[in-house]
Amino acid sequence: KAGVTQTPRYLIKTRGQQVTLSCSPISGHRSVSWYQQTPGQGLQFLFEYFSETQRNKGNFPGRFSGRQFSNSRSEMNVSTLELGDSALYLCASSLVPTGNKGYTFGSGTRLTVV
Amino acid sequence: AQTVTQSQPEMSVQEAETVTLSCTYDTSESDYYLFWYKQPPSRQMILVIRQEAYKQQNATENRFSVNFQKAAKSFSLKISDSQLGDAAMYFCAYRRGETSGSRLTFGEGTQLTVNP
């Protein structure tokens, strides 16, 4: 059974550009959450999607957005990139949002903004 | 707002020995879940163990066990017979109850080194 797949693994972008990251959950999982991991702020929740609907959103500016497709794959987009957006972006999936068995994470996308 | 605190930025243990990682949390909720995740250099967060707040019995998974003290809001992880492969960053995480979605609140992490 394939795990959570995040693409690309590494990305370098210039300040002011926009970026799209992709997450394919485990087959059958319909809930996808996104997290930002930085040395200074640690792991912070970005948003959660279930059945193509955003259920929860963390405390991030509107430049951060996401969506989920009918096949449960999710994308997140960051527009007008800032240096502080450099981070590891992790995606997690579960069968349903209240995944009592925990969440399966991908290996993340390392975004560097220069 | 819920907070999770891991007061040990770094810990080390000798191979085959036992180590305990600390975690405290703050919440006014009565229904919640607690998790320990491991993040090796490969970056993938791996679930180590989970605990439902309504269960008094401490969770165990092979060499990993927790000491869940609900009144003290403490959730420590004990790793027995430590192995070199246990070396990683360990995160304690909190999630509110059934109807609250999947948002996890993480602690700052504890970097565990296992010495041969």
Interface residues (C-beta under 8 A of the other chain):
Chain A: G3 S31 S33 Y35 G42 L43 F45 E48 F50 R55 N56 G58 L88 L90 A92 S94 P97 T98 G99 N100 K101 G102 Y103 T104 F105 G106 S107 G108 R110
Chain B: Y33 F35 Y37 S42 R43 Q44 M45 I46 L47 R50 E52 F91 G97 E98 T99 S100 G101 S102 R103 L104 T105 F106 G107 E108 G109
